[in-house]
Amino acid sequence: MTTGVPTLGPDLERLRADARAFADEVIAPGAAERDRRKEFPTAVLKAAAAKGYWGILVPENYGGMAAGNLGQSVILEEFARADASTHVTLSVHNSLVCGPLMAYGSESLKAAWLPKLASGEALGGYALTEPHAGSDAASLSCTAVRDGDSWVLNGTKMWITTGTQCDVLLLFARTDREAPKAKGISAFIVPRRLPGLTAGKPENKLGIRASETVQLFLENVRIPADSLIGEVNRGFNYAMETLNGGRVGIAVQAVGIAQRIVDETAAFLRDRVRHGEKGRTTQDEDFRLAEMATKVDAARLLCWRAAELRDQKRDHVREASMAKLFATQSCNEIARAAVELVGPAAISGGHVVERLFRDARITELYEGTTEVQKLVIARTYLR
Ligand SMILES: Cc1cc2nc3c(=O)[nH]c(=O)nc-3n(C[C@H](O)[C@H](O)[C@H](O)COP(=O)(O)OP(=O)(O)OC[C@H]3O[C@@H](n4cnc5c(N)ncnc54)[C@H](O)[C@@H]3O)c2cc1C
């Protein structure tokens, strides 16, 4: 029986306060403008690197913060509250690149990449999805063929966050075409700027517009044999295990967005002048706000429970999916309710809730859709 974290201790409270201050001072101020211009948050990320936020999970001997998954949840919630685009860029980098490299990488790959990833010298991207392999990632068809001291990569990756801005990719490719589909996939560390590795135009997205999403094309991309992560043909297991952490990261993104919506909606209602009276609300408005705030707290506790289990290296497949399912669905319900409470300003772009409403939508799609989370949770009861 799992319990989760009722309160944070002093160390985590300090991490949270520092992250809140950084988010308020550095991330939040330009977020609306970056969203409008679809501008990648380069300066913000540089400042985040200087504070150690590129190496949240990375051990101290590689230059990281070693704050664990709970620490990461606490920090990245504050970032999402300020700007979901900055959040996802760093969530992918920390959870989906540093995490699996730490867990499965050889000593030489860790020594080569972790200090760069933790210090801000190298940004990471995660390349699993393909045009015909999204929820069913085991169907991926990008290939890696051994040729002497190299692997040669061919194929197309789709919806890759930070696909041109990153310096290194954790990339999944098929290494055995005869094996059952999940058993013939391997994971590789691929430097981003190699001959044959090109990108399509950035996607024009509904939300998280300041994060970059692109298609990647691999044509005879040659990487050294020791770029393999872990064992050959075990890559799908690594991808799925990594996504347990990533799912908590996106659940946390939903909590950050939702918390900001609650705060902004409460401020709107407090400041609103109606019938000559400031801050006058109806009971229906009070009830809606109470439900929104309660859902945010419940979602946060689910995130903390899953993150704590992950830190304890205990099974957390069900808990990670429950956190993502509940947090992301709640975030979208909260966003819809906020648009009704704030009224026309919330859909005209004149209020921050408009951006938050758009950013909320993606949380139910990536790192496993809502339907996929339901399948995962149900299977843990039925298997
Ligand atoms: C902005 C953005 C950023 C992304 N970043 C990355 C990234 O950095 N790296 C990466 O590898 N991928 C990334 N992705 C890909 C993302 O994880 C996939 O889009 C997601 O897994 C869904 O895959 P799909 O789009 O192919 O949809 P599909 O798998 O085609 O699903 C379409 C619909 O069918 C439903 N569905 C599918 N299978 C089932 C089933 N068995 N039962 C019930 N319903 C089902 C889904 O829930 C969904 O509603 C990103 C996507 C987006 C939009």
The ligand as a Gaussian input file, in Angstrom:
#p B3LYP/6-31G(d) Opt

LIG

0 1
 C        3.463000      18.956000     -29.036000
 C        3.911000      17.526000     -29.032000
 C        5.186000      17.218000     -28.582000
 C        5.644000      15.885000     -28.609000
 N        6.940000      15.610000     -28.222000
 C        7.424000      14.360000     -28.426000
 C        8.815000      14.083000     -28.216000
 O        9.603000      14.948000     -27.808000
 N        9.278000      12.829000     -28.485000
 C        8.454000      11.827000     -28.941000
 O        8.940000      10.726000     -29.165000
 N        7.125000      12.065000     -29.141000
 C        6.591000      13.299000     -28.902000
 N        5.255000      13.557000     -29.122000
 C        4.397000      12.470000     -29.608000
 C        3.291000      12.075000     -28.654000
 O        3.792000      11.374000     -27.554000
 C        2.270000      11.299000     -29.493000
 O        1.609000      12.279000     -30.280000
 C        1.296000      10.533000     -28.667000
 O        1.941000       9.408000     -28.115000
 C        0.088000      10.058000     -29.482000
 O        0.492000       9.441000     -30.654000
 P       -0.187000       9.841000     -32.055000
 O       -0.129000      11.332000     -32.161000
 O        0.441000       9.037000     -33.129000
 O       -1.709000       9.456000     -31.899000
 P       -2.360000       8.002000     -32.116000
 O       -1.563000       6.975000     -31.422000
 O       -2.612000       7.834000     -33.566000
 O       -3.735000       8.182000     -31.358000
 C       -4.857000       8.874000     -31.924000
 C       -6.028000       8.730000     -30.961000
 O       -6.364000       7.339000     -30.801000
 C       -6.326000       6.971000     -29.429000
 N       -5.839000       5.606000     -29.300000
 C       -4.686000       5.109000     -29.815000
 N       -4.539000       3.814000     -29.468000
 C       -5.614000       3.491000     -28.697000
 C       -6.043000       2.302000     -28.032000
 N       -5.331000       1.171000     -28.087000
 N       -7.209000       2.346000     -27.329000
 C       -7.952000       3.477000     -27.263000
 N       -7.604000       4.633000     -27.891000
 C       -6.448000       4.647000     -28.594000
 C       -5.410000       7.951000     -28.768000
 O       -5.687000       8.083000     -27.391000
 C       -5.711000       9.224000     -29.537000
 O       -6.845000       9.847000     -29.011000
 C        4.776000      14.857000     -29.063000
 C        3.481000      15.185000     -29.489000
 C        3.050000      16.487000     -29.490000
 C        1.655000      16.798000     -29.996000

